[in-house]
Structures are given as structure tokens and as C-alpha cells.
Amino acid sequence: MATVRKVKDIIEPIYVTEGAGVLLRRSLGTQRLNYLDPFLLFDHFGSRNPQDYLAGFPMHPHRGIETVTYVLDGLVDHKDSMGNAGTIGGGDVQWMTSGSGIIHEEMPKESDQGIMQGFQLWVNLPAKLKMTQPRYQEINSFEIPEVKNDDGVLVRVIAGEFEGVNGAINEIYADPEYLDVYLPAGTSFEQTITRGHTVFAYLFEGEGIFGGYETDSLEKVSTIQATQLIVLGGGDVVKVHTNQEPARFLLMSGKPLDEPIVRYGPFVMNTNEEIQHALEDIQNNTFVK
Ligand code: MN
């Protein structure tokens, strides 16, 4: 019998300043929740004040991870040590596999829509792929498949699969799922996720009821209001529904690595020696392989 994944933890994002002075809301990769294997970090940047984001993220390195940037509103210029350069804008996704090492820059531009908003997720790489060749995938908004139902439910399939529709991004080790889900008031959403995979939702607009009903008592679980990161527990099916208000959330899942991690800023490896090696590579100018 399919088991509904219930709410295990609710995390209120905290404000942090990153890069050269970008104000953002972090809900994963903090003291409260350091690691949700295989997810290392989750940031939400969003502001109507350019002073909160214009300083951006000038040239910085990464090793041992993948970073996934999803821009909702506004534009972000980027360039990297592999020779990629461009601008990602509303609805676009950049999936960057740092592997052995990449140095890049991510610079939000002043938005003429009045708002800059997006998300960055860090996905860990297993030991055997930490030093893999860097890879970069840029997906334009129009390339992201959308599932629209008659009741107004809209799901953008960034990675993984929803109702038989495959996402735009594939061949990622953690076998991740990344959905952007909009539920109008009075609708519901169901998604089966491989048992044993880690699942979380990031509710950034409206309110919703996560985890369905208690199987035995049919007791209703409480409504969660934006903005919160919701960790879902073990089981098979994710169930979300709305009552009077609509909801918009990201749903992420991935295969846990179950390996030791050592974090040092933008480097995430398995041992202290590997971190030391990354720092030496930076010093010796041998970081980019
Ligand atoms: Mn970066």
C-alpha cells in the first residue's frame, strides 16, 4: 500500500548576506539544518530593492557539488572558467556541475520588472564524481515542459518526471526531481517519489496542506503558510492540497549519498585532506583542471 509522506520538519528561512553583499533567505545549509542528503544548501533571493542584490556574486570557485539556479523574475549575468557566458532570466534554469572545479560569476541585474527573484540549490556529488569534468546546462524557460490541468494546476518539470512528462534536465547523479508547482485554491497535487529518496518542498507563495491526512484517524494536518521549507518524511506519495488560498511551491527530491561530507564554503568534499588540496589548488593556480 502506498504511504503518504508526512511533514517531518518545517524550517523558517533566515536572512543571510552572501557573495559581495546579496541579501537572501537561507533555509538549508544552516545550523538549524546543515544537510538534507543529497541537498547541501537552499537559498531564495528575492527583492524589490536593487541594493539587496546588485553586488552579486563576483568570481568564486566551486568543487565537489552541483549548483542549480532557477530565476523567476529579473536577469542574472554569468560567466565561468569553461568559457560560458550569458544571461539567465525569468523561468530559466542553470544546472552547473562543478566537479573538479569551476570558477564563475553570478551577477543579478537591476530589474525593470521591479523585482528580482529566484532560487539556488546545491546538490552534493558522490565521492566517485567529486573530481569529474565540470559540466554546464542552461535551459531556457520555453524548454521546460509544463503540465496544465483543467482545474488550473500548473507544474513546470525542471527535472524528474510528472504525469508522464520528463523534465528538461537529466543525467544528474542524485536522480533529482525539481518541480515548480502552482495550485489554485481548492485543488490538489499528488506525486509518487522513489521510496528512500529525500524530499522537501519550498512553499514561497500562499498556503497549503502538506502530507494529506493521517492514515488512521483521517485527522487533518495543519495549513502551512509561505515562506517555509517543509521536510517530508518516508513513504511513497507526496500529497498537497489547498483550500481558500492558492499555493506555489518547489518540490525537490533526490537519492541520498550516505557519505561523509566536509564543507568549506564553496567546496564540499569527503575529507579534510581534499579540502586542503582544493585550497592549495587555488593558491597554486591549478584549481581549474
Ligand atoms: Mn556560485
Residues whose N, C-alpha, C, O or C-beta is under 5 A from the ligand:
A	BS01	MN	none
